[in-house]
Amino acid sequence: MRTNRHRDVMLVAALIVGLLILWNRTVPGQAPAGKPMVKWEYRSSGTLDVFGSRFDEKLDKWGREGWELVTTTRPNPNNRDIICMFKRALP
């Protein structure tokens, strides 16, 4: 009898925890309650030579301007060029 009661208590506790998690969950793309949604602007770097002399300078400059590097892609695997995608929060 004690084992059944213990199991029932654990089951109810797990159910309550699960409901609390679902209740506090936000929908993707939705700001948490009480916080305004951040709006972003995006930019593409155009094609850059990864090993070029000005590559780091350009990344540093865009970082100082508030741009965050999000992803890179290599349009042609046969050369060193990449395209960088950046984002920054709108004021």
FIKOLZA-1660 file (N, C-alpha, C; in steps of 0.1 Angstrom, whole numbers, plus 5000, padded with zeros to 4 digits):
% residues 91
   i   px   py   pz ch aa at
   1 5008 4988 5000  A  M  N
   1 5000 5000 5000  A  M CA
   1 5009 5013 5000  A  M  C
   2 5019 5012 5008  A  R  N
   2 5028 5024 5008  A  R CA
   2 5035 5027 4995  A  R  C
   3 5038 5016 4987  A  T  N
   3 5045 5018 4974  A  T CA
   3 5035 5025 4965  A  T  C
   4 5022 5021 4965  A  N  N
   4 5013 5027 4956  A  N CA
   4 5011 5042 4959  A  N  C
   5 5010 5045 4972  A  R  N
   5 5009 5059 4976  A  R CA
   5 5021 5068 4972  A  R  C
   6 5033 5062 4974  A  H  N
   6 5045 5069 4970  A  H CA
   6 5045 5071 4955  A  H  C
   7 5041 5061 4947  A  R  N
   7 5041 5062 4933  A  R CA
   7 5031 5073 4928  A  R  C
   8 5019 5073 4935  A  D  N
   8 5009 5083 4932  A  D CA
   8 5014 5098 4935  A  D  C
   9 5021 5099 4946  A  V  N
   9 5026 5112 4949  A  V CA
   9 5036 5117 4939  A  V  C
  10 5045 5108 4935  A  M  N
  10 5055 5111 4925  A  M CA
  10 5049 5114 4911  A  M  C
  11 5038 5107 4908  A  L  N
  11 5031 5110 4895  A  L CA
  11 5025 5123 4895  A  L  C
  12 5018 5127 4906  A  V  N
  12 5012 5140 4907  A  V CA
  12 5023 5151 4907  A  V  C
  13 5034 5149 4914  A  A  N
  13 5045 5159 4914  A  A CA
  13 5050 5161 4900  A  A  C
  14 5052 5150 4893  A  A  N
  14 5058 5151 4879  A  A CA
  14 5048 5158 4870  A  A  C
  15 5035 5156 4872  A  L  N
  15 5025 5162 4864  A  L CA
  15 5025 5177 4867  A  L  C
  16 5026 5181 4879  A  I  N
  16 5026 5195 4883  A  I CA
  16 5038 5202 4877  A  I  C
  17 5050 5196 4878  A  V  N
  17 5062 5202 4872  A  V CA
  17 5061 5203 4857  A  V  C
  18 5055 5193 4850  A  G  N
  18 5053 5194 4836  A  G CA
  18 5044 5205 4832  A  G  C
  19 5033 5207 4839  A  L  N
  19 5024 5218 4836  A  L CA
  19 5030 5231 4839  A  L  C
  20 5038 5233 4849  A  L  N
  20 5045 5245 4851  A  L CA
  20 5055 5248 4840  A  L  C
  21 5062 5238 4835  A  I  N
  21 5071 5240 4824  A  I CA
  21 5064 5245 4812  A  I  C
  22 5053 5238 4809  A  L  N
  22 5045 5242 4797  A  L CA
  22 5039 5256 4798  A  L  C
  23 5034 5260 4810  A  W  N
  23 5028 5272 4813  A  W CA
  23 5038 5284 4811  A  W  C
  24 5051 5282 4815  A  N  N
  24 5061 5292 4814  A  N CA
  24 5068 5292 4800  A  N  C
  25 5065 5283 4792  A  R  N
  25 5072 5282 4779  A  R CA
  25 5067 5293 4769  A  R  C
  26 5076 5299 4762  A  T  N
  26 5072 5309 4752  A  T CA
  26 5072 5303 4738  A  T  C
  27 5065 5308 4730  A  V  N
  27 5064 5304 4716  A  V CA
  27 5076 5309 4709  A  V  C
  28 5083 5301 4700  A  P  N
  28 5095 5306 4693  A  P CA
  28 5091 5319 4686  A  P  C
  29 5100 5329 4687  A  G  N
  29 5098 5342 4681  A  G CA
  29 5089 5352 4689  A  G  C
  30 5085 5347 4701  A  Q  N
  30 5077 5355 4710  A  Q CA
  30 5085 5359 4722  A  Q  C
  31 5085 5371 4726  A  A  N
  31 5092 5376 4737  A  A CA
  31 5086 5370 4750  A  A  C
  32 5094 5367 4760  A  P  N
  32 5089 5363 4773  A  P CA
  32 5080 5374 4779  A  P  C
  33 5070 5370 4787  A  A  N
  33 5061 5379 4793  A  A CA
  33 5069 5390 4800  A  A  C
  34 5064 5402 4798  A  G  N
  34 5070 5414 4805  A  G CA
  34 5083 5419 4798  A  G  C
  35 5087 5413 4787  A  K  N
  35 5099 5418 4780  A  K CA
  35 5095 5421 4766  A  K  C
  36 5099 5433 4761  A  P  N
  36 5095 5437 4747  A  P CA
  36 5103 5428 4737  A  P  C
  37 5096 5425 4726  A  M  N
  37 5103 5417 4716  A  M CA
  37 5114 5425 4709  A  M  C
  38 5125 5419 4707  A  V  N
  38 5137 5426 4700  A  V CA
  38 5134 5425 4685  A  V  C
  39 5136 5436 4679  A  K  N
  39 5135 5436 4664  A  K CA
  39 5149 5438 4659  A  K  C
  40 5152 5430 4648  A  W  N
  40 5165 5430 4642  A  W CA
  40 5166 5435 4628  A  W  C
  41 5177 5440 4625  A  E  N
  41 5180 5443 4611  A  E CA
  41 5192 5434 4607  A  E  C
  42 5193 5431 4594  A  Y  N
  42 5203 5422 4589  A  Y CA
  42 5211 5428 4578  A  Y  C
  43 5223 5423 4576  A  R  N
  43 5231 5427 4565  A  R CA
  43 5240 5416 4560  A  R  C
  44 5244 5416 4548  A  S  N
  44 5253 5406 4542  A  S CA
  44 5266 5414 4539  A  S  C
  45 5277 5407 4541  A  S  N
  45 5290 5413 4538  A  S CA
  45 5293 5413 4524  A  S  C
  46 5286 5406 4516  A  G  N
  46 5291 5404 4502  A  G CA
  46 5303 5394 4503  A  G  C
  47 5309 5391 4492  A  T  N
  47 5320 5381 4492  A  T CA
  47 5333 5387 4498  A  T  C
  48 5338 5380 4508  A  L  N
  48 5351 5384 4514  A  L CA
  48 5361 5373 4513  A  L  C
  49 5374 5377 4512  A  D  N
  49 5385 5367 4512  A  D CA
  49 5388 5365 4527  A  D  C
  50 5387 5353 4532  A  V  N
  50 5389 5350 4546  A  V CA
  50 5403 5354 4550  A  V  C
  51 5413 5351 4541  A  F  N
  51 5427 5354 4545  A  F CA
  51 5432 5367 4539  A  F  C
  52 5423 5375 4535  A  G  N
  52 5427 5389 4530  A  G CA
  52 5431 5397 4541  A  G  C
  53 5439 5407 4538  A  S  N
  53 5445 5416 4548  A  S CA
  53 5435 5424 4556  A  S  C
  54 5424 5427 4550  A  R  N
  54 5414 5436 4556  A  R CA
  54 5402 5428 4562  A  R  C
  55 5402 5415 4562  A  F  N
  55 5391 5407 4567  A  F CA
  55 5388 5410 4582  A  F  C
  56 5399 5409 4590  A  D  N
  56 5397 5412 4605  A  D CA
  56 5393 5426 4607  A  D  C
  57 5399 5435 4600  A  E  N
  57 5395 5449 4601  A  E CA
  57 5380 5452 4599  A  E  C
  58 5375 5446 4588  A  K  N
  58 5361 5447 4585  A  K CA
  58 5352 5441 4596  A  K  C
  59 5356 5429 4601  A  L  N
  59 5348 5423 4612  A  L CA
  59 5348 5432 4624  A  L  C
  60 5360 5437 4628  A  D  N
  60 5361 5446 4640  A  D CA
  60 5353 5458 4638  A  D  C
  61 5353 5464 4626  A  K  N
  61 5345 5477 4624  A  K CA
  61 5330 5474 4625  A  K  C
  62 5326 5463 4619  A  W  N
  62 5311 5460 4620  A  W CA
  62 5308 5456 4635  A  W  C
  63 5316 5450 4642  A  G  N
  63 5314 5447 4656  A  G CA
  63 5312 5460 4664  A  G  C
  64 5321 5469 4662  A  R  N
  64 5320 5482 4669  A  R CA
  64 5307 5489 4666  A  R  C
  65 5302 5487 4654  A  E  N
  65 5289 5493 4650  A  E CA
  65 5277 5486 4655  A  E  C
  66 5279 5475 4662  A  G  N
  66 5269 5467 4669  A  G CA
  66 5264 5455 4661  A  G  C
  67 5271 5452 4650  A  W  N
  67 5267 5440 4642  A  W CA
  67 5273 5427 4648  A  W  C
  68 5264 5417 4649  A  E  N
  68 5268 5404 4654  A  E CA
  68 5268 5394 4642  A  E  C
  69 5279 5387 4641  A  L  N
  69 5281 5377 4631  A  L CA
  69 5271 5365 4634  A  L  C
  70 5262 5362 4625  A  V  N
  70 5252 5351 4627  A  V CA
  70 5257 5338 4620  A  V  C
  71 5261 5339 4608  A  T  N
  71 5265 5327 4600  A  T CA
  71 5274 5331 4589  A  T  C
  72 5280 5321 4583  A  T  N
  72 5288 5323 4571  A  T CA
  72 5285 5312 4562  A  T  C
  73 5288 5315 4549  A  T  N
  73 5286 5304 4539  A  T CA
  73 5297 5306 4528  A  T  C
  74 5301 5295 4523  A  R  N
  74 5311 5296 4512  A  R CA
  74 5304 5292 4499  A  R  C
  75 5302 5302 4490  A  P  N
  75 5294 5299 4478  A  P CA
  75 5302 5291 4468  A  P  C
  76 5315 5291 4469  A  N  N
  76 5324 5283 4460  A  N CA
  76 5334 5276 4468  A  N  C
  77 5333 5263 4470  A  P  N
  77 5342 5256 4479  A  P CA
  77 5357 5255 4473  A  P  C
  78 5358 5260 4461  A  N  N
  78 5372 5260 4455  A  N CA
  78 5380 5272 4457  A  N  C
  79 5375 5282 4464  A  N  N
  79 5383 5293 4468  A  N CA
  79 5381 5297 4483  A  N  C
  80 5387 5308 4487  A  R  N
  80 5387 5312 4501  A  R CA
  80 5376 5322 4504  A  R  C
  81 5368 5326 4495  A  D  N
  81 5357 5336 4497  A  D CA
  81 5346 5330 4505  A  D  C
  82 5341 5339 4514  A  I  N
  82 5329 5335 4522  A  I CA
  82 5319 5347 4522  A  I  C
  83 5307 5345 4525  A  I  N
  83 5297 5355 4527  A  I CA
  83 5293 5354 4542  A  I  C
  84 5293 5366 4548  A  C  N
  84 5290 5367 4562  A  C CA
  84 5276 5373 4564  A  C  C
  85 5268 5368 4573  A  M  N
  85 5255 5374 4576  A  M CA
  85 5255 5379 4590  A  M  C
  86 5251 5392 4592  A  F  N
  86 5251 5399 4605  A  F CA
  86 5237 5403 4609  A  F  C
  87 5236 5405 4622  A  K  N
  87 5223 5411 4627  A  K CA
  87 5227 5421 4638  A  K  C
  88 5218 5430 4640  A  R  N
  88 5219 5439 4652  A  R CA
  88 5205 5444 4656  A  R  C
  89 5203 5447 4668  A  A  N
  89 5190 5451 4673  A  A CA
  89 5187 5465 4668  A  A  C
  90 5174 5467 4664  A  L  N
  90 5170 5480 4661  A  L CA
  90 5168 5488 4673  A  L  C
  91 5171 5501 4672  A  P  N
  91 5169 5510 4684  A  P CA
  91 5155 5511 4688  A  P  C
% end
